[in-house]
Amino acid sequence: MVNNSNNPEYQELKNTLKEIKSYFIYAGLFSAAINVLMLTPIIYMLQVYDRVISSGSLSTLTMLTLLMIGLLVAMGGFEWVRSMILISASNKIESKLRRRVYSATFKQALLTGGLNASPQPISDLSALRQFLTGNGLFAFFDAPWFPIYIGIMFLFHPWFGVAGIVAGLIMVVLAITNEKVTSNKLKKANQLNNNLSGQVTNTLANAEVVAAMGMEDSLRYRQENSSDEVLKLQTDASRSASMLTSFSKSFRIIMQSAVLGLGALLALRQEISPGMMIAGSLLLGRALAPIDLLVSSWKGFSVARAQFARLGELLDLIPATPQTMELPAPEGSLHTEKLVVVPPGSKTPVIRGISFQVEAGEALGIVGPSASGKSTLARALLGIWPAYSGKVRLDGADISSWDRIKLGPHIGYLPQDIELFTGSISENISRFGDADPEKIVAAAKLSGVHELVLKLPQGYDTVIGASGGALSGGQRQRIGLARAVYNNPKLLVLDEPNSNLDDQGERELVEALQRIKANGCTIIVISHRTMILQCVDKILAIKEGTVVGFGPRDQILANLTGSTPQIHKSAAG
């Protein structure tokens, strides 16, 4: 987490809260009015006991009753306004942070290679918004009025004030005890629960593998153990909190009754009036109510504090991307300078000092044995994984200096593992942007999937899931290729694009790539098979992350095979 003397902890999150501090100021003002009006029933009762009953004046009772009703109606209106203010504040917090939190969550997943991919921060932001509209927050606005209520009790009689102070101190001790007893358990339970959610999600995503190899019971047993641990921690915390909450409520009622008895004693001694006897008990109940609410809702406070901390850490760890001057649309020239890449979560370089250059409109084939770093190099060329040292330059500019949103439409990428998204085929091909039917069909024809799509029940409007639904691996790969070539990108990176294709499909892919290349697109192809390499101009051969050959296609293939290459055979290595 980024944190130093010039960058205070959670500063960005705190600055956002400062921007809406006026909402909390207004909520505090309305809370003041509400708490003043809370005295209305007490004053009304005092006047009825000490003035109306003694005088027998019906007109006085009528006027006092009408005044009391009017003031309590106003109090209800103020409470409604206060709720609306806090709802507006919570909505503004989410609207200000939603895009930033999503972006930071996305970048964290990108930088860690998906190791920390979780929607938890987005859920935390939503939960914080809900907390700001809950009753627990009202206790913070009402608790500062405790001294004022106690002061009024002192005006009634010093013993009332002393009783109120003692009761308040004991309630505060209960609140602190609740925090000490439950916070660590709840924090650990939340961490375990997040890990458990990730395990379950991973199991469901790989259900076929789990079923095929009989792993279901083993994984379920492991997850049940984690669930039992979460349940134990949450149960222990809930039991402790429930005990303290029950004791707090009982103590408050006992103290109210005790103050009523004390008032009766003082009234018998004629030190206070009968009205003050009851008013003292009511005042104490009103003074202790916010503290009692704090105790009962402390679990919510602990959870909200943990959510605030997680969001603050994320925003500190992933700073906002500074605005940079927009670069012109790329032409496709690509070269690397002594590129070193360390995959996220690792400390060992996979790419070691690779340098090469591809001019705009050229096609480069990357070959090498398994685990030689080909896919890592592809991610670095796209700027998905940052360079540990060295540079990847697109049209002479560092790939990391480009605005990803502006650069994206000019880039096409087909990874080894094809990921489609829930939506129609047309939406997937058009990258869920503004769909241009002509461009969608053109991309589908270019990738050889147009005829297949037309045979589907709803054609291009057929809805598929993340796994591609009923589509085969080769069909999903072709739709992924159509997405990659949509809108004629200037740089196209294909990682094993023929892995799910038969010979006919591979020949069609080669023809498609030749047409794409004719449009001036720079193509990077990673493959173990040489048929697809007939459309490339140069070949980069790598082994253990270093270059073992770079140059014209025929020359490099000849060096690798030791003879004149035959395009239909598999590449050496």
C-alpha positions as CSV (number, residue, x, y, z in Angstrom):
1,M,0.0,0.0,0.0
2,V,1.3,3.4,-0.9
3,N,1.7,5.4,2.3
4,N,4.2,8.0,3.4
5,S,4.3,11.4,5.1
6,N,3.3,13.2,1.9
7,N,0.6,10.6,1.0
8,P,-1.6,10.0,4.1
9,E,-3.4,6.7,4.5
10,Y,-6.6,6.5,2.5
11,Q,-6.2,10.1,1.3
12,E,-8.2,9.8,-1.9
13,L,-11.1,8.2,-0.1
14,K,-10.9,10.9,2.7
15,N,-10.8,13.6,0.1
16,T,-14.0,12.3,-1.5
17,L,-15.7,12.4,1.9
18,K,-14.5,16.0,2.4
19,E,-16.2,17.0,-0.9
20,I,-19.6,16.1,0.5
21,K,-19.0,17.3,4.0
22,S,-21.7,20.0,3.5
23,Y,-24.2,17.1,3.5
24,F,-23.1,15.9,6.9
25,I,-23.1,19.5,8.2
26,Y,-26.7,19.9,7.2
27,A,-27.5,16.5,8.6
28,G,-25.9,17.6,11.9
29,L,-28.0,20.8,11.9
30,F,-31.2,18.8,11.4
31,S,-30.1,16.4,14.1
32,A,-29.8,19.3,16.4
33,A,-33.3,20.4,15.6
34,I,-34.6,16.9,16.1
35,N,-32.9,16.5,19.4
36,V,-34.3,19.8,20.6
37,L,-37.8,18.8,19.6
38,M,-37.2,15.4,21.4
39,L,-37.7,17.4,24.5
40,T,-41.3,18.2,23.5
41,P,-42.9,15.2,25.1
42,I,-41.0,15.7,28.3
43,I,-41.9,19.4,28.5
44,Y,-45.5,18.6,27.6
45,M,-45.6,16.0,30.4
46,L,-44.1,18.5,32.9
47,Q,-46.7,21.1,32.1
48,V,-49.6,18.7,32.2
49,Y,-48.5,17.4,35.7
50,D,-47.4,20.7,37.2
51,R,-49.7,23.2,35.6
52,V,-52.8,21.6,34.0
53,I,-53.6,19.1,36.8
54,S,-53.1,21.7,39.5
55,S,-55.1,24.4,37.8
56,G,-57.7,22.2,36.1
57,S,-57.5,24.5,33.0
58,L,-59.0,22.7,29.9
59,S,-58.0,25.5,27.6
60,T,-54.3,25.3,28.8
61,L,-54.4,21.5,28.1
62,T,-55.9,22.1,24.7
63,M,-53.2,24.6,23.6
64,L,-50.4,22.5,25.1
65,T,-51.7,19.5,23.2
66,L,-52.0,21.3,19.9
67,L,-48.5,22.8,20.3
68,M,-47.1,19.4,21.2
69,I,-48.6,17.8,18.1
70,G,-47.3,20.6,15.8
71,L,-43.8,20.3,17.2
72,L,-43.7,16.5,16.9
73,V,-45.0,16.7,13.3
74,A,-42.2,19.1,12.6
75,M,-39.7,16.7,14.2
76,G,-40.9,13.9,12.0
77,G,-40.4,16.2,9.0
78,F,-36.9,17.0,10.1
79,E,-36.1,13.3,10.5
80,W,-37.3,12.7,6.9
81,V,-35.2,15.5,5.6
82,R,-32.2,14.2,7.5
83,S,-32.7,10.8,5.9
84,M,-33.0,12.3,2.5
85,I,-29.7,14.3,3.0
86,L,-27.8,11.2,4.0
87,I,-29.3,9.2,1.1
88,S,-28.2,11.9,-1.3
89,A,-24.7,11.9,0.4
90,S,-24.4,8.2,0.0
91,N,-25.5,8.3,-3.6
92,K,-23.0,11.0,-4.4
93,I,-20.2,9.0,-2.8
94,E,-21.0,6.0,-4.9
95,S,-21.4,8.1,-8.1
96,K,-18.0,9.8,-7.5
97,L,-16.2,6.6,-6.7
98,R,-17.9,3.9,-8.7
99,R,-15.9,4.4,-11.9
100,R,-12.7,4.9,-9.9
101,V,-13.2,1.8,-7.8
102,Y,-14.1,-0.3,-10.9
103,S,-11.0,0.9,-12.7
104,A,-8.8,0.2,-9.7
105,T,-10.3,-3.2,-9.3
106,F,-9.8,-3.9,-13.0
107,K,-6.1,-2.7,-12.9
108,Q,-5.4,-4.7,-9.8
109,A,-6.6,-7.9,-11.6
110,L,-4.6,-6.9,-14.7
111,L,-1.4,-6.2,-12.7
112,T,-1.6,-9.4,-10.7
113,G,-2.5,-11.7,-13.5
114,G,-6.0,-12.3,-12.1
115,L,-4.5,-13.5,-8.7
116,N,-6.5,-10.9,-6.8
117,A,-9.4,-10.7,-9.2
118,S,-12.5,-10.1,-7.1
119,P,-15.5,-7.9,-7.2
120,Q,-15.2,-7.3,-3.5
121,P,-14.3,-3.6,-3.8
122,I,-17.4,-2.9,-5.8
123,S,-19.5,-4.7,-3.2
124,D,-17.7,-2.8,-0.4
125,L,-18.6,0.5,-2.1
126,S,-22.3,-0.5,-2.3
127,A,-22.3,-1.7,1.3
128,L,-20.8,1.6,2.5
129,R,-23.5,3.5,0.7
130,Q,-26.2,1.4,2.4
131,F,-24.5,1.9,5.8
132,L,-24.7,5.7,5.4
133,T,-28.5,5.4,5.1
134,G,-28.9,3.1,8.1
135,N,-30.0,3.8,11.6
136,G,-26.6,3.2,13.0
137,L,-25.2,6.4,11.5
138,F,-27.9,8.4,13.2
139,A,-26.5,7.4,16.6
140,F,-23.3,9.4,15.7
141,F,-25.4,12.5,15.2
142,D,-27.5,12.0,18.3
143,A,-24.7,10.9,20.7
144,P,-23.2,14.4,21.1
145,W,-26.4,15.5,22.7
146,F,-25.9,13.2,25.7
147,P,-24.1,16.0,27.7
148,I,-27.0,18.4,27.0
149,Y,-29.6,16.0,28.3
150,I,-27.5,15.3,31.3
151,G,-27.2,19.0,31.9
152,I,-31.0,19.4,31.9
153,M,-31.1,16.5,34.4
154,F,-28.7,18.4,36.7
155,L,-31.1,21.4,36.5
156,F,-33.9,19.1,37.8
157,H,-31.7,17.7,40.6
158,P,-27.9,17.0,41.0
159,W,-28.6,13.3,41.8
160,F,-30.4,13.0,38.4
161,G,-27.3,14.3,36.7
162,V,-24.9,12.0,38.6
163,A,-27.1,9.0,37.8
164,G,-27.1,9.9,34.1
165,I,-23.3,10.3,34.0
166,V,-22.7,6.9,35.7
167,A,-25.2,5.2,33.3
168,G,-23.6,6.9,30.3
169,L,-20.1,5.8,31.3
170,I,-21.2,2.2,31.8
171,M,-22.9,2.2,28.4
172,V,-19.7,3.6,26.7
173,V,-17.7,0.8,28.4
174,L,-20.1,-1.7,27.0
175,A,-19.7,-0.2,23.5
176,I,-15.9,-0.4,23.8
177,T,-16.1,-3.9,25.1
178,N,-18.3,-4.9,22.1
179,E,-15.7,-3.5,19.8
180,K,-12.8,-5.3,21.4
181,V,-14.6,-8.6,21.6
182,T,-16.1,-8.7,18.1
183,S,-13.9,-6.7,15.7
184,N,-11.0,-9.1,15.2
185,K,-13.3,-12.1,14.9
186,L,-15.4,-10.4,12.3
187,K,-12.4,-9.2,10.4
188,K,-10.9,-12.7,10.2
189,A,-14.3,-14.2,9.3
190,N,-14.7,-11.7,6.4
191,Q,-11.3,-12.6,5.1
192,L,-12.0,-16.3,5.2
193,N,-15.4,-15.8,3.7
194,N,-13.9,-13.9,0.8
195,N,-11.4,-16.7,0.2
196,L,-14.1,-19.2,0.4
197,S,-16.2,-17.3,-2.2
198,G,-13.2,-17.4,-4.5
199,Q,-12.8,-21.2,-4.0
200,V,-16.4,-21.8,-4.8
201,T,-16.4,-19.6,-7.9
202,N,-13.3,-21.4,-9.1
203,T,-14.9,-24.8,-8.5
204,L,-18.0,-23.9,-10.4
205,A,-16.0,-22.4,-13.3
206,N,-14.2,-25.7,-13.6
207,A,-17.1,-28.0,-13.0
208,E,-16.3,-30.3,-15.9
209,V,-12.8,-31.0,-14.7
210,V,-14.1,-31.5,-11.2
211,A,-16.8,-34.0,-12.3
212,A,-14.5,-35.8,-14.7
213,M,-11.8,-36.5,-12.1
214,G,-14.1,-37.1,-9.1
215,M,-12.8,-34.1,-7.2
216,E,-16.2,-32.9,-6.0
217,D,-16.1,-34.5,-2.6
218,S,-12.5,-33.5,-1.9
219,L,-13.2,-29.9,-2.8
220,R,-16.5,-29.8,-1.0
221,Y,-14.8,-31.2,2.2
222,R,-12.1,-28.5,1.9
223,Q,-14.8,-25.7,1.4
224,E,-16.9,-27.1,4.3
225,N,-13.9,-26.8,6.6
226,S,-13.5,-23.2,5.6
227,S,-17.3,-22.6,6.0
228,D,-17.2,-24.2,9.5
229,E,-14.3,-21.8,10.5
230,V,-16.2,-18.8,9.2
231,L,-19.4,-20.0,10.9
232,K,-17.5,-20.5,14.2
233,L,-16.0,-17.0,14.1
234,Q,-19.2,-15.3,13.1
235,T,-21.2,-17.3,15.8
236,D,-18.7,-16.4,18.5
237,A,-18.8,-12.7,17.5
238,S,-22.6,-12.7,17.3
239,R,-23.0,-14.4,20.6
240,S,-20.7,-11.9,22.3
241,A,-22.4,-9.0,20.6
242,S,-25.9,-10.3,21.4
243,M,-25.0,-10.8,25.1
244,L,-23.6,-7.2,25.3
245,T,-26.5,-5.8,23.4
246,S,-29.1,-7.5,25.6
247,F,-27.2,-6.4,28.7
248,S,-27.1,-2.9,27.4
249,K,-30.8,-2.7,26.8
250,S,-31.6,-4.3,30.2
251,F,-29.2,-1.9,31.9
252,R,-30.8,1.1,30.2
253,I,-34.3,0.1,31.3
254,I,-33.1,-0.7,34.8
255,M,-31.4,2.8,35.0
256,Q,-34.6,4.5,33.8
257,S,-36.6,2.7,36.4
258,A,-34.0,3.4,39.0
259,V,-34.1,7.1,38.2
260,L,-37.9,7.0,38.4
261,G,-37.6,5.5,41.9
262,L,-34.9,8.1,42.8
263,G,-37.3,10.8,41.5
264,A,-40.1,9.4,43.7
265,L,-37.9,9.6,46.7
266,L,-36.9,13.2,45.9
267,A,-40.6,14.1,45.3
268,L,-41.6,12.6,48.7
269,R,-38.9,14.8,50.2
270,Q,-40.5,17.7,48.2
271,E,-37.1,18.4,46.5
272,I,-38.7,18.1,43.0
273,S,-42.2,18.1,41.6
274,P,-44.0,14.9,40.5
275,G,-43.6,16.0,36.9
276,M,-39.8,16.2,37.3
277,M,-39.9,12.7,38.7
278,I,-41.1,11.3,35.5
279,A,-39.3,13.8,33.3
280,G,-35.9,12.7,34.8
281,S,-36.6,9.1,33.8
282,L,-37.6,10.1,30.3
283,L,-34.6,12.3,29.9
284,L,-32.2,9.5,30.9
285,G,-33.8,7.1,28.4
286,R,-33.4,9.7,25.6
287,A,-29.8,10.4,26.6
288,L,-28.8,6.7,26.6
289,A,-30.8,5.8,23.4
290,P,-28.0,6.7,21.0
291,I,-25.3,4.9,23.0
292,D,-27.6,1.9,23.2
293,L,-28.0,2.1,19.4
294,L,-24.2,2.3,19.0
295,V,-23.8,-0.9,21.1
296,S,-26.5,-2.8,19.2
297,S,-25.2,-1.8,15.7
298,W,-21.5,-2.1,16.4
299,K,-21.2,-5.1,14.2
300,G,-22.3,-2.8,11.3
301,F,-19.7,-0.2,12.3
302,S,-17.0,-2.8,12.4
303,V,-17.9,-4.2,8.9
304,A,-18.2,-0.6,7.5
305,R,-14.8,0.3,8.9
306,A,-13.2,-2.8,7.3
307,Q,-14.9,-1.9,4.0
308,F,-13.6,1.6,4.2
309,A,-10.1,0.3,4.9
310,R,-10.2,-2.1,2.0
311,L,-11.3,0.6,-0.4
312,G,-8.8,3.0,0.9
313,E,-5.9,0.5,0.5
314,L,-7.0,-0.3,-3.0
315,L,-7.2,3.4,-4.1
316,D,-3.8,4.1,-2.5
317,L,-2.3,1.0,-4.1
318,I,-3.7,1.7,-7.6
319,P,-3.5,5.5,-8.1
320,A,-5.7,7.2,-10.6
321,T,-4.2,7.4,-14.1
322,P,-3.1,10.9,-14.8
323,Q,-4.5,12.6,-17.9
324,T,-2.0,12.6,-20.8
325,M,-2.0,14.2,-24.2
326,E,-3.9,12.1,-26.7
327,L,-1.6,10.5,-29.2
328,P,-2.6,10.1,-32.9
329,A,-4.1,6.8,-34.1
330,P,-1.3,4.3,-34.4
331,E,0.1,3.1,-37.7
332,G,1.3,-0.2,-36.3
333,S,5.1,0.0,-36.1
334,L,6.2,-2.1,-33.1
335,H,9.6,-2.6,-31.6
336,T,11.1,-3.7,-28.3
337,E,14.3,-2.5,-26.5
338,K,16.0,-5.0,-24.3
339,L,12.6,-6.0,-22.9
340,V,12.5,-7.8,-19.5
341,V,9.2,-9.1,-18.2
342,V,8.4,-10.5,-14.8
343,P,4.9,-12.0,-14.6
344,P,2.6,-10.7,-11.8
345,G,3.1,-12.6,-8.6
346,S,6.6,-13.9,-9.7
347,K,10.1,-12.6,-9.0
348,T,11.8,-14.4,-11.9
349,P,12.0,-12.8,-15.3
350,V,10.4,-14.9,-18.1
351,I,11.4,-12.5,-20.9
352,R,15.1,-11.6,-20.8
353,G,16.4,-8.7,-22.9
354,I,14.4,-9.3,-26.1
355,S,14.8,-6.7,-28.9
356,F,13.2,-6.7,-32.3
357,Q,11.4,-4.5,-34.7
358,V,8.4,-4.9,-36.9
359,E,7.3,-2.3,-39.4
360,A,3.7,-1.2,-39.9
361,G,1.9,-3.7,-42.1
362,E,4.4,-6.5,-41.6
363,A,3.5,-9.9,-40.0
364,L,5.7,-11.5,-37.4
365,G,5.6,-15.2,-36.3
366,I,6.8,-16.0,-32.8
367,V,7.8,-19.7,-32.2
368,G,9.5,-21.6,-29.4
369,P,9.0,-24.6,-27.1
370,S,6.4,-24.6,-24.4
371,A,7.1,-22.4,-21.4
372,S,9.5,-20.3,-23.5
373,G,7.7,-17.1,-22.7
374,K,5.7,-16.6,-25.9
375,S,2.4,-15.7,-24.2
376,T,4.2,-13.5,-21.7
377,L,5.8,-11.6,-24.6
378,A,2.4,-11.2,-26.2
379,R,0.9,-9.7,-23.1
380,A,3.9,-7.3,-22.8
381,L,3.6,-6.2,-26.4
382,L,0.0,-5.3,-25.7
383,G,0.9,-3.4,-22.6
384,I,-1.2,-5.8,-20.5
385,W,1.8,-6.7,-18.3
386,P,4.3,-3.9,-17.6
387,A,7.9,-4.2,-18.5
388,Y,10.3,-4.8,-15.6
389,S,12.9,-3.0,-17.7
390,G,13.3,-2.1,-21.3
391,K,10.5,-0.7,-23.5
392,V,7.8,-1.8,-25.9
393,R,7.2,1.0,-28.4
394,L,4.2,1.4,-30.7
395,D,4.9,4.0,-33.4
396,G,7.9,5.1,-31.2
397,A,5.8,5.8,-28.1
398,D,6.1,3.7,-25.0
399,I,3.0,1.3,-25.0
400,S,2.3,2.2,-21.4
401,S,1.9,5.9,-22.3
402,W,-1.1,5.3,-24.5
403,D,-4.6,5.8,-23.2
404,R,-5.9,2.3,-23.1
405,I,-9.5,3.3,-23.9
406,K,-8.4,5.3,-27.0
407,L,-5.8,2.7,-28.1
408,G,-8.2,-0.3,-27.6
409,P,-10.2,0.1,-30.9
410,H,-6.9,0.0,-32.9
411,I,-5.8,-3.3,-31.2
412,G,-6.9,-6.8,-31.9
413,Y,-6.1,-9.6,-29.5
414,L,-6.9,-13.3,-29.5
415,P,-5.6,-15.1,-26.4
416,Q,-5.1,-18.8,-26.0
417,D,-8.1,-19.1,-23.7
418,I,-11.0,-17.6,-25.5
419,E,-13.3,-15.6,-23.2
420,L,-16.6,-14.6,-24.6
421,F,-19.1,-12.5,-22.6
422,T,-22.7,-12.9,-21.8
423,G,-24.6,-11.1,-24.6
424,S,-25.4,-11.6,-28.3
425,I,-22.9,-12.6,-30.8
426,S,-23.1,-9.2,-32.5
427,E,-22.3,-7.6,-29.1
428,N,-19.3,-9.8,-28.6
429,I,-17.9,-9.2,-32.0
430,S,-18.4,-5.4,-31.7
431,R,-16.8,-5.5,-28.3
432,F,-20.0,-4.3,-26.7
433,G,-19.6,-0.8,-28.2
434,D,-21.6,1.0,-30.8
435,A,-22.6,-1.9,-33.0
436,D,-22.1,-1.3,-36.8
437,P,-23.9,-4.1,-38.6
438,E,-21.7,-3.7,-41.7
439,K,-18.5,-3.9,-39.7
440,I,-19.8,-6.9,-37.6
441,V,-20.6,-8.8,-40.8
442,A,-17.3,-7.9,-42.3
443,A,-15.3,-9.1,-39.3
444,A,-17.4,-12.3,-39.2
445,K,-16.7,-13.0,-42.9
446,L,-13.0,-12.2,-42.4
447,S,-12.8,-14.8,-39.6
448,G,-14.9,-17.3,-41.5
449,V,-17.7,-17.4,-39.0
450,H,-20.4,-15.6,-40.9
451,E,-22.1,-18.7,-42.4
452,L,-22.1,-20.4,-39.0
453,V,-23.8,-17.5,-37.3
454,L,-26.5,-17.3,-40.0
455,K,-27.4,-20.9,-39.2
456,L,-28.1,-20.1,-35.5
457,P,-31.7,-19.7,-34.4
458,Q,-31.4,-15.9,-33.9
459,G,-28.4,-15.3,-36.1
460,Y,-26.2,-12.5,-34.9
461,D,-28.8,-11.8,-32.1
462,T,-28.2,-15.3,-30.6
463,V,-27.3,-14.8,-26.9
464,I,-24.3,-16.8,-25.6
465,G,-22.8,-17.1,-22.2
466,A,-19.3,-16.5,-21.0
467,S,-18.4,-20.1,-21.9
468,G,-19.8,-19.7,-25.4
469,G,-22.9,-21.8,-24.7
470,A,-23.4,-24.6,-27.3
471,L,-20.5,-23.3,-29.5
472,S,-17.5,-25.6,-30.0
473,G,-14.0,-24.6,-29.2
474,G,-13.2,-23.8,-32.9
475,Q,-16.4,-21.7,-33.2
476,R,-15.6,-19.8,-30.1
477,Q,-12.1,-19.2,-31.4
478,R,-13.5,-17.8,-34.7
479,I,-15.9,-15.5,-32.9
480,G,-13.0,-14.4,-30.8
481,L,-11.0,-13.7,-34.0
482,A,-13.9,-11.7,-35.4
483,R,-13.9,-9.6,-32.3
484,A,-10.1,-9.1,-32.7
485,V,-10.3,-8.0,-36.3
486,Y,-13.5,-5.8,-35.8
487,N,-13.1,-2.3,-37.2
488,N,-9.8,-3.1,-39.0
489,P,-7.3,-2.7,-36.1
490,K,-3.7,-1.6,-36.8
491,L,-2.1,-4.2,-34.5
492,L,-3.3,-7.7,-34.3
493,V,-1.8,-10.2,-31.8
494,L,-2.9,-13.8,-32.1
495,D,-1.8,-16.4,-29.5
496,E,-2.2,-19.9,-30.9
497,P,-5.2,-18.9,-33.1
498,N,-5.2,-22.3,-34.9
499,S,-5.2,-24.5,-31.7
500,N,-8.8,-25.5,-32.1
501,L,-8.9,-25.6,-36.0
502,D,-8.6,-28.5,-38.4
503,D,-6.5,-28.3,-41.5
504,Q,-9.4,-26.7,-43.5
505,G,-10.0,-24.2,-40.8
506,E,-6.3,-23.4,-40.6
507,R,-6.1,-22.8,-44.4
508,E,-9.1,-20.4,-44.1
509,L,-7.4,-18.7,-41.2
510,V,-4.3,-18.2,-43.3
511,E,-6.3,-16.7,-46.1
512,A,-8.1,-14.4,-43.6
513,L,-4.8,-13.2,-42.1
514,Q,-3.5,-12.5,-45.6
515,R,-6.5,-10.3,-46.3
516,I,-6.1,-8.5,-42.9
517,K,-2.4,-7.9,-43.7
518,A,-3.4,-6.5,-47.1
519,N,-5.3,-3.8,-45.2
520,G,-2.1,-2.6,-43.6
521,C,-2.5,-4.3,-40.2
522,T,0.6,-5.3,-38.3
523,I,0.2,-9.0,-37.2
524,I,1.9,-10.9,-34.5
525,V,1.2,-14.7,-34.6
526,I,2.2,-17.2,-31.9
527,S,2.0,-20.8,-33.1
528,H,3.6,-24.2,-32.9
529,R,2.4,-25.1,-36.4
530,T,4.0,-23.7,-39.5
531,M,1.1,-23.7,-41.9
532,I,-0.1,-20.4,-40.5
533,L,3.4,-19.0,-40.7
534,Q,3.2,-18.8,-44.5
535,C,1.5,-15.4,-44.1
536,V,4.3,-13.9,-42.0
537,D,7.3,-11.9,-43.1
538,K,9.6,-12.4,-40.2
539,I,10.0,-15.0,-37.4
540,L,11.2,-14.5,-33.9
541,A,12.4,-17.7,-32.2
542,I,12.7,-17.7,-28.5
543,K,13.8,-20.2,-25.9
544,E,13.8,-19.7,-22.1
545,G,12.8,-16.1,-22.6
546,T,15.7,-15.1,-24.9
547,V,16.0,-14.7,-28.7
548,V,17.6,-17.6,-30.5
549,G,16.7,-16.3,-34.0
550,F,15.1,-13.3,-35.7
551,G,14.9,-12.5,-39.3
552,P,13.1,-13.4,-42.6
553,R,10.7,-16.3,-42.3
554,D,12.4,-18.8,-44.6
555,Q,15.9,-18.1,-43.2
556,I,14.8,-18.7,-39.6
557,L,12.8,-21.8,-40.3
558,A,15.7,-23.2,-42.3
559,N,18.0,-22.5,-39.3
560,L,15.6,-24.2,-36.9
561,T,14.9,-27.3,-39.0
562,G,18.3,-27.5,-40.7
563,S,16.7,-27.7,-44.1
564,T,14.4,-25.8,-46.4
565,P,11.2,-25.4,-44.5
566,Q,8.0,-27.1,-45.5
567,I,5.1,-24.9,-44.6
568,H,2.6,-27.7,-43.8
569,K,4.9,-29.3,-41.2
570,S,5.0,-28.5,-37.5
571,A,7.6,-25.9,-36.4
572,A,10.7,-27.2,-34.7
573,G,10.3,-26.4,-31.0
